[in-house]
Each structure stands twice: as C-alpha cells, then as structure tokens.
Amino acid sequence: MNDLLSQILHWTTRAIEVAGIVVIVAGTVVAGLRYLSEWRQAELVPSAYHRLRSSLGRSILLGLELLVAADIINTVAIEPTLESLAVLGGIVLIRTFLSLSLEVEIEGRWPWQQARGKDAPGKGRENPR
C-alpha cells in the first residue's frame, strides 16, 4: 500500500508541474497573440504593451504557484529528507522573490501599499465621519 501511495503522489506532483508549465506557455501564447492583434492599431501600442506585460506576469505568477505546490508535495510527502527540505526552501525563496517582483511590475506598487486612483479607499468618496 505504501508503494501505491508513493506512486500516486509522484504522478500527482508531475501532473501539477505539467499544469504549471502549460499555464505559463499558454499564457505567453495568448498574451502574444493578443498583443499582435492590437499592435496593428498604432494608437493602441502603448496600452497593448502594458496589457502584454500584465498578462505575461499573471500567467507566470499562476504557473509559479502551481510549481511551488508540486515542490511542496514532492518534498513533504515523497522525499522528506533534510537535503530535500533545504532545496525546497531555496526554491520557495527564489520563487517568492520572483512572484513579488512580478506583482510589483503588474500592479506598479508594493503589495502592502494602498491602490492608487479611483479604486483606492477614500478616493472619490466622502469621508463617513
């Protein structure tokens, strides 16, 4: 039974890894095709470029989340050694930095900062005091 569970967990992690890769590749293709279709209209190029970067960033973020989930399952359930735990820690640290960097690129602000513009709390609304 232990061998069967190990095989199931192994194939589960592989499926999640493949899903992460598919999300990144599909997001890149869709964002690229959307950009090329908008690129033909010269006045939309700056906003199309911003949407391209935002779409790419979002697909990379989602793909990274799936890859981290697969690494966690793999390390905790399949290979629970100190060495694999250290490798997981390094991977999570690097991917967290990448995720934070991409989030700043997409949103244009740090995650702990308030949103600017019309969606920001208090902007365009009266103070309820």
DSSP file (Angstrom, degrees, kcal/mol; ACC not computed):
  #  RESIDUE AA STRUCTURE BP1 BP2  ACC     N-H-->O    O-->H-N    N-H-->O    O-->H-N    TCO  KAPPA ALPHA  PHI   PSI    X-CA   Y-CA   Z-CA
    1    1 A M     >        0   0    0      0, 0.0     4,-2.3     0, 0.0     5,-0.2   0.000 360.0 360.0 360.0 -38.5    0.0    0.0    0.0
    2    2 A N  H  >  +     0   0    0      1,-0.2     4,-2.2     2,-0.2     5,-0.1   0.873 360.0  51.3 -61.8 -38.2    2.8    2.4    0.8
    3    3 A D  H  > S+     0   0    0      2,-0.2     4,-2.1     1,-0.2    -1,-0.2   0.885 108.6  51.1 -66.9 -38.8    4.3    1.9   -2.7
    4    4 A L  H  > S+     0   0    0      2,-0.2     4,-2.4     1,-0.2    -2,-0.2   0.923 110.6  48.4 -64.4 -44.5    0.9    2.6   -4.3
    5    5 A L  H  X S+     0   0    0     -4,-2.3     4,-2.7     1,-0.2     5,-0.2   0.899 110.1  52.6 -61.9 -41.5    0.5    5.9   -2.3
    6    6 A S  H  X S+     0   0    0     -4,-2.2     4,-2.3     1,-0.2    -1,-0.2   0.904 110.2  47.8 -61.3 -42.4    4.1    6.9   -3.3
    7    7 A Q  H  X S+     0   0    0     -4,-2.1     4,-2.5     2,-0.2     5,-0.2   0.905 111.3  50.5 -65.4 -41.3    3.3    6.3   -7.0
    8    8 A I  H  X S+     0   0    0     -4,-2.4     4,-2.2     1,-0.2    -2,-0.2   0.932 112.5  46.4 -62.4 -45.3    0.0    8.3   -6.7
    9    9 A L  H  X S+     0   0    0     -4,-2.7     4,-2.5     2,-0.2     5,-0.2   0.893 110.9  53.4 -64.2 -39.2    1.8   11.2   -5.1
   10   10 A H  H  X S+     0   0    0     -4,-2.3     4,-2.0    -5,-0.2    -2,-0.2   0.945 112.9  42.3 -60.3 -48.9    4.6   11.0   -7.7
   11   11 A W  H  X S+     0   0    0     -4,-2.5     4,-2.2     1,-0.2    -1,-0.2   0.817 111.7  56.3 -71.0 -29.5    2.2   11.2  -10.6
   12   12 A T  H  X S+     0   0    0     -4,-2.2     4,-2.3    -5,-0.2    -1,-0.2   0.940 108.7  46.1 -64.8 -46.3    0.1   13.9   -8.8
   13   13 A T  H  X S+     0   0    0     -4,-2.5     4,-2.4     1,-0.2    -2,-0.2   0.895 112.1  51.4 -64.2 -38.5    3.2   16.1   -8.5
   14   14 A R  H  X S+     0   0    0     -4,-2.0     4,-2.5    -5,-0.2    -1,-0.2   0.909 109.6  50.2 -64.0 -40.4    4.1   15.5  -12.1
   15   15 A A  H  X S+     0   0    0     -4,-2.2     4,-2.3     2,-0.2    -2,-0.2   0.903 111.3  48.1 -64.1 -40.9    0.6   16.5  -13.2
   16   16 A I  H  X S+     0   0    0     -4,-2.3     4,-2.2     2,-0.2    -2,-0.2   0.896 111.6  50.6 -67.1 -39.4    0.7   19.7  -11.2
   17   17 A E  H  X S+     0   0    0     -4,-2.4     4,-2.2     2,-0.2    -2,-0.2   0.919 110.9  48.3 -62.5 -43.6    4.2   20.5  -12.6
   18   18 A V  H  X S+     0   0    0     -4,-2.5     4,-2.8     1,-0.2    -2,-0.2   0.908 109.9  52.7 -63.3 -41.0    2.9   20.0  -16.1
   19   19 A A  H  X S+     0   0    0     -4,-2.3     4,-2.4     1,-0.2    -1,-0.2   0.904 108.5  50.8 -61.0 -41.1   -0.2   22.2  -15.4
   20   20 A G  H  X S+     0   0    0     -4,-2.2     4,-1.9     2,-0.2    -1,-0.2   0.910 112.2  46.1 -61.9 -42.7    2.2   24.9  -14.2
   21   21 A I  H  X S+     0   0    0     -4,-2.2     4,-2.7     2,-0.2     5,-0.2   0.907 112.0  51.2 -66.7 -42.0    4.2   24.7  -17.4
   22   22 A V  H  X S+     0   0    0     -4,-2.8     4,-3.1     1,-0.2     5,-0.3   0.898 108.4  52.3 -62.7 -40.6    1.1   24.6  -19.5
   23   23 A V  H  X S+     0   0    0     -4,-2.4     4,-2.4     2,-0.2    -1,-0.2   0.926 112.0  45.5 -61.7 -44.8   -0.3   27.7  -17.8
   24   24 A I  H  X S+     0   0    0     -4,-1.9     4,-2.0     2,-0.2    -2,-0.2   0.943 117.4  43.0 -64.7 -47.4    3.0   29.7  -18.4
   25   25 A V  H  X S+     0   0    0     -4,-2.7     4,-2.4     2,-0.2    -2,-0.2   0.940 116.7  46.2 -66.1 -47.2    3.2   28.6  -22.1
   26   26 A A  H  X S+     0   0    0     -4,-3.1     4,-2.9    -5,-0.2     5,-0.2   0.904 112.4  51.1 -63.3 -40.9   -0.5   29.1  -22.8
   27   27 A G  H  X S+     0   0    0     -4,-2.4     4,-2.4    -5,-0.3    -1,-0.2   0.883 110.5  49.5 -62.8 -38.3   -0.5   32.5  -21.1
   28   28 A T  H  X S+     0   0    0     -4,-2.0     4,-2.4    -5,-0.2    -2,-0.2   0.924 113.2  45.9 -65.9 -44.6    2.6   33.5  -23.1
   29   29 A V  H  X S+     0   0    0     -4,-2.4     4,-2.6     2,-0.2     5,-0.2   0.939 115.1  46.1 -64.7 -47.6    1.0   32.5  -26.4
   30   30 A V  H  X S+     0   0    0     -4,-2.9     4,-2.5     1,-0.2     5,-0.2   0.926 114.4  47.6 -62.8 -45.2   -2.4   34.1  -25.7
   31   31 A A  H  X S+     0   0    0     -4,-2.4     4,-2.4    -5,-0.2    -1,-0.2   0.905 113.2  49.3 -62.9 -40.8   -0.8   37.3  -24.5
   32   32 A G  H  X S+     0   0    0     -4,-2.4     4,-2.4    -5,-0.2    -2,-0.2   0.913 111.9  47.0 -65.3 -43.1    1.5   37.4  -27.6
   33   33 A L  H  X S+     0   0    0     -4,-2.6     4,-2.0     2,-0.2    -2,-0.2   0.901 112.6  49.9 -65.6 -40.5   -1.4   36.8  -30.0
   34   34 A R  H  X S+     0   0    0     -4,-2.5     4,-1.9    -5,-0.2    -2,-0.2   0.911 111.2  49.7 -63.5 -41.9   -3.5   39.5  -28.3
   35   35 A Y  H  X S+     0   0    0     -4,-2.4     4,-2.1     1,-0.2    -2,-0.2   0.925 109.8  50.6 -63.6 -44.0   -0.6   41.9  -28.5
   36   36 A L  H  X S+     0   0    0     -4,-2.4     4,-0.7     1,-0.2    -1,-0.2   0.874 109.7  50.4 -63.1 -36.8    0.0   41.2  -32.2
   37   37 A S  H  < S+     0   0    0     -4,-2.0     3,-0.3     1,-0.2    -1,-0.2   0.867 116.7  40.8 -69.7 -34.1   -3.7   41.8  -32.9
   38   38 A E  H >< S+     0   0    0     -4,-1.9     3,-1.3     1,-0.2     6,-0.3   0.716 101.1  73.1 -82.6 -21.9   -3.7   45.1  -31.0
   39   39 A W  H 3< S+     0   0    0     -4,-2.1    -1,-0.2     1,-0.3    -2,-0.2   0.778  83.4  68.9 -64.0 -28.2   -0.2   46.1  -32.4
   40   40 A R  T 3< S+     0   0    0     -4,-0.7     2,-0.9    -3,-0.3    -1,-0.3   0.779  86.9  72.1 -64.2 -26.4   -1.8   46.8  -35.8
   41   41 A Q  S X  S-     0   0    0     -3,-1.3     3,-1.9    -4,-0.2     4,-0.4  -0.813  75.8-157.6 -93.8 105.1   -3.6   49.8  -34.4
   42   42 A A  G >  S+     0   0    0     -2,-0.9     3,-1.0     1,-0.3    -1,-0.2   0.791  87.0  56.5 -57.1 -34.7   -0.8   52.3  -33.9
   43   43 A E  G 3  S+     0   0    0      1,-0.2    -1,-0.3     2,-0.1     4,-0.3   0.691 105.7  52.1 -75.0 -15.1   -2.6   54.4  -31.3
   44   44 A L  G <> S+     0   0    0     -3,-1.9     4,-2.9    -6,-0.3    -1,-0.2   0.438  78.9 100.0 -96.8   0.0   -3.1   51.4  -29.0
   45   45 A V  H <> S+     0   0    0     -3,-1.0     4,-2.6    -4,-0.4     5,-0.2   0.907  81.3  47.7 -58.9 -48.0    0.5   50.2  -28.9
   46   46 A P  H  > S+     0   0    0      0, 0.0     4,-1.8     0, 0.0    -1,-0.2   0.937 118.0  41.2 -61.2 -43.5    1.5   51.7  -25.5
   47   47 A S  H  > S+     0   0    0     -4,-0.3     4,-2.3     2,-0.2    -2,-0.2   0.862 113.7  54.0 -71.6 -33.1   -1.6   50.3  -23.8
   48   48 A A  H  X S+     0   0    0     -4,-2.9     4,-2.3     2,-0.2    -1,-0.2   0.898 107.8  50.7 -64.8 -39.6   -1.3   47.0  -25.7
   49   49 A Y  H  X S+     0   0    0     -4,-2.6     4,-2.4    -5,-0.2    -2,-0.2   0.903 109.7  50.0 -64.4 -41.0    2.3   46.7  -24.5
   50   50 A H  H  X S+     0   0    0     -4,-1.8     4,-2.3    -5,-0.2    -2,-0.2   0.914 111.5  48.3 -63.8 -42.4    1.2   47.3  -20.9
   51   51 A R  H  X S+     0   0    0     -4,-2.3     4,-2.8     2,-0.2     5,-0.2   0.869 109.3  54.4 -65.6 -36.1   -1.5   44.6  -21.3
   52   52 A L  H  X S+     0   0    0     -4,-2.3     4,-2.7     2,-0.2     5,-0.2   0.951 110.9  44.4 -60.5 -50.0    1.1   42.2  -22.7
   53   53 A R  H  X S+     0   0    0     -4,-2.4     4,-2.5     1,-0.2    -2,-0.2   0.899 114.6  49.4 -62.3 -40.7    3.3   42.6  -19.7
   54   54 A S  H  X S+     0   0    0     -4,-2.3     4,-2.3     2,-0.2    -1,-0.2   0.924 112.8  46.5 -65.3 -44.6    0.5   42.3  -17.3
   55   55 A S  H  X S+     0   0    0     -4,-2.8     4,-2.2     2,-0.2     5,-0.2   0.913 113.3  49.0 -64.9 -42.8   -0.9   39.2  -19.0
   56   56 A L  H  X S+     0   0    0     -4,-2.7     4,-2.3    -5,-0.2    -2,-0.2   0.930 111.7  49.7 -61.4 -44.9    2.6   37.6  -19.1
   57   57 A G  H  X S+     0   0    0     -4,-2.5     4,-2.5    -5,-0.2    -2,-0.2   0.900 110.4  49.7 -61.2 -42.1    3.2   38.4  -15.5
   58   58 A R  H  X S+     0   0    0     -4,-2.3     4,-2.3     2,-0.2    -1,-0.2   0.899 111.6  47.8 -66.3 -40.3   -0.1   36.9  -14.4
   59   59 A S  H  X S+     0   0    0     -4,-2.2     4,-2.4     2,-0.2    -1,-0.2   0.889 112.7  49.1 -69.1 -36.8    0.4   33.7  -16.3
   60   60 A I  H  X S+     0   0    0     -4,-2.3     4,-2.8    -5,-0.2    -2,-0.2   0.921 110.7  51.1 -66.2 -42.7    4.0   33.4  -14.9
   61   61 A L  H  X S+     0   0    0     -4,-2.5     4,-2.1     2,-0.2    -2,-0.2   0.927 112.3  45.5 -59.6 -45.7    2.7   34.0  -11.3
   62   62 A L  H  X S+     0   0    0     -4,-2.3     4,-1.9     2,-0.2    -1,-0.2   0.916 113.6  49.6 -65.9 -42.2    0.0   31.4  -11.6
   63   63 A G  H  X S+     0   0    0     -4,-2.4     4,-2.3     1,-0.2    -2,-0.2   0.901 110.1  51.1 -62.2 -41.3    2.4   28.9  -13.2
   64   64 A L  H  X S+     0   0    0     -4,-2.8     4,-2.6     1,-0.2    -1,-0.2   0.888 106.8  54.3 -63.7 -38.7    4.9   29.5  -10.4
   65   65 A E  H  X S+     0   0    0     -4,-2.1     4,-2.1     1,-0.2    -1,-0.2   0.914 109.8  47.0 -61.4 -42.1    2.3   28.9   -7.8
   66   66 A L  H  X S+     0   0    0     -4,-1.9     4,-2.2     2,-0.2    -2,-0.2   0.907 111.9  50.2 -65.8 -41.3    1.5   25.5   -9.3
   67   67 A L  H  X S+     0   0    0     -4,-2.3     4,-2.2     2,-0.2    -2,-0.2   0.884 110.3  50.0 -65.4 -37.9    5.2   24.6   -9.5
   68   68 A V  H  X S+     0   0    0     -4,-2.6     4,-2.4     2,-0.2    -1,-0.2   0.911 109.0  52.4 -65.3 -41.6    5.7   25.6   -5.8
   69   69 A A  H  X S+     0   0    0     -4,-2.1     4,-2.3     1,-0.2    -2,-0.2   0.914 109.8  48.7 -60.3 -42.4    2.7   23.5   -4.8
   70   70 A A  H  X S+     0   0    0     -4,-2.2     4,-2.6     1,-0.2    -1,-0.2   0.905 110.8  50.5 -64.4 -40.8    4.2   20.5   -6.7
   71   71 A D  H  X S+     0   0    0     -4,-2.2     4,-2.6     2,-0.2     5,-0.2   0.888 109.8  50.5 -64.0 -38.9    7.6   21.0   -5.0
   72   72 A I  H  X S+     0   0    0     -4,-2.4     4,-2.8     2,-0.2     5,-0.4   0.939 112.3  45.9 -65.3 -46.4    5.9   21.2   -1.6
   73   73 A I  H  X>S+     0   0    0     -4,-2.3     4,-2.4     1,-0.2     5,-0.8   0.931 114.1  49.7 -60.6 -44.8    4.0   17.9   -2.2
   74   74 A N  I  X>S+     0   0    0     -4,-2.6     5,-2.3    -5,-0.2     4,-1.1   0.912 116.4  40.6 -61.3 -44.4    7.2   16.3   -3.5
   75   75 A T  I  <5S+     0   0    0     -4,-2.6    -2,-0.2     3,-0.2    -1,-0.2   0.922 121.7  38.7 -73.8 -44.0    9.3   17.3   -0.6
   76   76 A V  I  <5S+     0   0    0     -4,-2.8    -2,-0.2    -5,-0.2    -3,-0.2   0.907 129.5  25.8 -75.7 -42.0    6.9   16.7    2.2
   77   77 A A  I  <5S+     0   0    0     -4,-2.4    -3,-0.2    -5,-0.4    -2,-0.2   0.810 131.2  27.7 -96.5 -31.8    5.2   13.5    1.0
   78   78 A I  I  <<S+     0   0    0     -4,-1.1    -3,-0.2    -5,-0.8    -4,-0.1   0.894 130.2  20.0-101.2 -49.0    7.7   11.8   -1.2
   79   79 A E      < +     0   0    0     -5,-2.3     2,-2.2     2,-0.1    -1,-0.2  -0.613  64.0 175.1-123.5  71.8   11.3   12.7   -0.2
   80   80 A P        +     0   0    0      0, 0.0     2,-0.3     0, 0.0    -4,-0.1  -0.417  32.7 130.4 -80.9  70.4   11.2   14.0    3.4
   81   81 A T     >  -     0   0    0     -2,-2.2     4,-2.1    -6,-0.2     5,-0.2  -0.784  69.3-115.4-114.1 163.3   14.9   14.5    4.0
   82   82 A L  H  > S+     0   0    0     -2,-0.3     4,-2.3     1,-0.2     5,-0.2   0.875 116.5  52.6 -63.6 -36.9   16.8   17.5    5.3
   83   83 A E  H  > S+     0   0    0      2,-0.2     4,-2.3     1,-0.2    -1,-0.2   0.927 110.7  45.6 -65.7 -44.6   18.6   17.9    2.0
   84   84 A S  H  > S+     0   0    0      1,-0.2     4,-2.4     2,-0.2    -1,-0.2   0.852 112.0  53.0 -68.1 -32.2   15.3   18.0    0.0
   85   85 A L  H  X S+     0   0    0     -4,-2.1     4,-2.4     2,-0.2    -1,-0.2   0.893 109.0  49.1 -67.1 -39.6   13.8   20.4    2.6
   86   86 A A  H  X S+     0   0    0     -4,-2.3     4,-2.1     2,-0.2    -2,-0.2   0.901 111.5  49.2 -65.2 -40.9   16.8   22.7    2.1
   87   87 A V  H  X S+     0   0    0     -4,-2.3     4,-2.6     2,-0.2    -2,-0.2   0.924 110.7  50.6 -63.3 -44.0   16.4   22.6   -1.6
   88   88 A L  H  X S+     0   0    0     -4,-2.4     4,-3.1     1,-0.2     5,-0.3   0.916 107.9  53.2 -59.7 -43.7   12.7   23.3   -1.2
   89   89 A G  H  X S+     0   0    0     -4,-2.4     4,-2.2     1,-0.2    -1,-0.2   0.911 110.7  46.7 -58.1 -43.6   13.5   26.3    1.0
   90   90 A G  H  X S+     0   0    0     -4,-2.1     4,-2.4     2,-0.2    -1,-0.2   0.915 113.3  48.6 -64.2 -43.6   15.8   27.7   -1.7
   91   91 A I  H  X S+     0   0    0     -4,-2.6     4,-2.8     1,-0.2     5,-0.2   0.929 112.7  47.4 -62.8 -45.6   13.3   27.1   -4.4
   92   92 A V  H  X S+     0   0    0     -4,-3.1     4,-2.4     1,-0.2    -1,-0.2   0.894 111.6  51.6 -64.1 -39.4   10.5   28.7   -2.5
   93   93 A L  H  X S+     0   0    0     -4,-2.2     4,-2.0    -5,-0.3    -2,-0.2   0.933 113.1  44.1 -62.3 -46.5   12.7   31.7   -1.6
   94   94 A I  H  X S+     0   0    0     -4,-2.4     4,-2.3     1,-0.2    -2,-0.2   0.928 115.9  46.8 -64.8 -45.6   13.6   32.3   -5.2
   95   95 A R  H  X S+     0   0    0     -4,-2.8     4,-2.7     1,-0.2    -1,-0.2   0.841 109.7  54.2 -68.5 -32.0   10.1   31.8   -6.5
   96   96 A T  H  X S+     0   0    0     -4,-2.4     4,-2.6    -5,-0.2    -1,-0.2   0.921 109.2  48.2 -65.5 -42.7    8.8   34.1   -3.8
   97   97 A F  H  X S+     0   0    0     -4,-2.0     4,-2.5     2,-0.2    -2,-0.2   0.917 112.9  48.2 -62.0 -43.2   11.2   36.8   -4.9
   98   98 A L  H  X S+     0   0    0     -4,-2.3     4,-2.7     2,-0.2    -2,-0.2   0.919 112.0  49.4 -62.9 -43.2   10.1   36.3   -8.5
   99   99 A S  H  X S+     0   0    0     -4,-2.7     4,-2.5     2,-0.2    -2,-0.2   0.914 111.8  48.0 -62.6 -43.2    6.5   36.5   -7.5
  100  100 A L  H  X S+     0   0    0     -4,-2.6     4,-2.2     2,-0.2    -1,-0.2   0.915 112.4  49.3 -63.8 -43.1    7.0   39.7   -5.5
  101  101 A S  H  X S+     0   0    0     -4,-2.5     4,-2.1     1,-0.2    -2,-0.2   0.917 112.6  47.1 -62.4 -43.8    8.9   41.2   -8.4
  102  102 A L  H  X S+     0   0    0     -4,-2.7     4,-2.7     2,-0.2     5,-0.2   0.891 109.6  53.8 -65.9 -38.9    6.2   40.3  -10.9
  103  103 A E  H  X S+     0   0    0     -4,-2.5     4,-2.8     1,-0.2     5,-0.4   0.910 109.0  48.6 -61.5 -42.3    3.5   41.6   -8.6
  104  104 A V  H  X S+     0   0    0     -4,-2.2     4,-2.2     1,-0.2     5,-0.2   0.904 112.3  49.5 -64.0 -41.1    5.3   45.0   -8.4
  105  105 A E  H  < S+     0   0    0     -4,-2.1    -2,-0.2     2,-0.2    -1,-0.2   0.909 116.0  42.0 -63.3 -42.7    5.6   45.0  -12.2
  106  106 A I  H  < S+     0   0    0     -4,-2.7    -2,-0.2     1,-0.2    -3,-0.2   0.951 126.0  30.8 -71.8 -49.9    2.0   44.2  -12.8
  107  107 A E  H  < S-     0   0    0     -4,-2.8    -3,-0.2     2,-0.2    -2,-0.2   0.724  94.7-133.2 -85.7 -22.6    0.4   46.5  -10.1
  108  108 A G  S  < S+     0   0    0     -4,-2.2     2,-0.3    -5,-0.4    -4,-0.1   0.676  78.1  67.1  77.3  16.7    3.0   49.2  -10.1
  109  109 A R  S    S-     0   0    0     -6,-0.4    -1,-0.2    -5,-0.2    -2,-0.2  -0.974  92.7 -85.8-157.2 164.2    3.2   49.3   -6.3
  110  110 A W    >   -     0   0    0     -2,-0.3     3,-1.8     1,-0.1   -10,-0.0  -0.477  43.2-115.9 -71.9 149.1    4.3   47.1   -3.4
  111  111 A P  T 3  S+     0   0    0      0, 0.0    -1,-0.1     0, 0.0     4,-0.1   0.792 114.8  52.5 -58.8 -28.1    1.6   44.6   -2.2
  112  112 A W  T 3  S+     0   0    0      2,-0.1     2,-0.2     0, 0.0    -2,-0.0   0.512  92.2  93.0 -88.6  -3.7    1.4   46.4    1.2
  113  113 A Q  S <  S-     0   0    0     -3,-1.8     2,-0.1     1,-0.1     3,-0.1  -0.596  84.7-105.7 -86.1 151.7    0.8   49.8   -0.4
  114  114 A Q        -     0   0    0     -2,-0.2     6,-0.1     1,-0.1    -4,-0.1  -0.437  41.1 -98.8 -73.3 150.2   -2.7   51.1   -1.0
  115  115 A A        -     0   0    0      4,-0.2     2,-0.2    -2,-0.1    -1,-0.1  -0.385  36.8-135.1 -67.0 145.1   -4.0   51.2   -4.5
  116  116 A R        +     0   0    0      4,-0.1     3,-0.5    -2,-0.1     2,-0.2  -0.646  60.6  24.8 -96.8 158.2   -3.8   54.5   -6.3
  117  117 A G  S >  S-     0   0    0     -2,-0.2     3,-1.3     1,-0.2     6,-0.2  -0.518 115.9 -23.0  95.0-157.6   -6.6   56.0   -8.4
  118  118 A K  T 3  S+     0   0    0      1,-0.3    -1,-0.2    -2,-0.2     4,-0.1   0.731 132.2  56.2 -69.5 -22.0  -10.3   55.6   -8.3
  119  119 A D  T 3  S+     0   0    0     -3,-0.5    -1,-0.3     2,-0.1    -4,-0.2   0.567  83.0 107.4 -85.8  -7.8  -10.2   52.1   -6.7
  120  120 A A  S X  S-     0   0    0     -3,-1.3     3,-1.7     1,-0.1    -4,-0.1  -0.432  84.6 -98.5 -71.4 143.2   -8.2   53.4   -3.7
  121  121 A P  T 3  S+     0   0    0      0, 0.0    -1,-0.1     0, 0.0     3,-0.1  -0.387 108.7  15.1 -60.5 132.7  -10.1   53.6   -0.4
  122  122 A G  T >  S+     0   0    0      1,-0.3     3,-0.8     4,-0.1     2,-0.5   0.218  93.6 124.0  89.4 -16.3  -11.2   57.2    0.2
  123  123 A K  T <  S-     0   0    0     -3,-1.7    -1,-0.3     1,-0.2     3,-0.1  -0.674  86.7  -2.5 -81.5 124.6  -10.6   58.3   -3.4
  124  124 A G  T 3  S+     0   0    0     -2,-0.5     2,-0.3     1,-0.2    -1,-0.2   0.542 116.5  97.6  76.9   5.0  -13.8   59.8   -4.9
  125  125 A R  S <  S-     0   0    0     -3,-0.8    -1,-0.2     0, 0.0     2,-0.2  -0.885  75.8-111.9-123.4 156.2  -15.8   59.1   -1.8
  126  126 A E        -     0   0    0     -2,-0.3    -4,-0.1    -3,-0.1    -3,-0.0  -0.596  37.2-103.9 -84.5 150.0  -16.8   61.2    1.0
  127  127 A N        -     0   0    0     -2,-0.2    -1,-0.1     1,-0.1     0, 0.0  -0.593  26.2-141.5 -72.4 125.2  -15.4   60.6    4.5
  128  128 A P              0   0    0      0, 0.0    -1,-0.1     0, 0.0    -2,-0.0   0.252 360.0 360.0 -77.3  17.0  -18.2   58.9    6.5
  129  129 A R              0   0    0      0, 0.0    -2,-0.0     0, 0.0    -3,-0.0   0.505 360.0 360.0 -66.3 360.0  -17.3   60.7    9.8
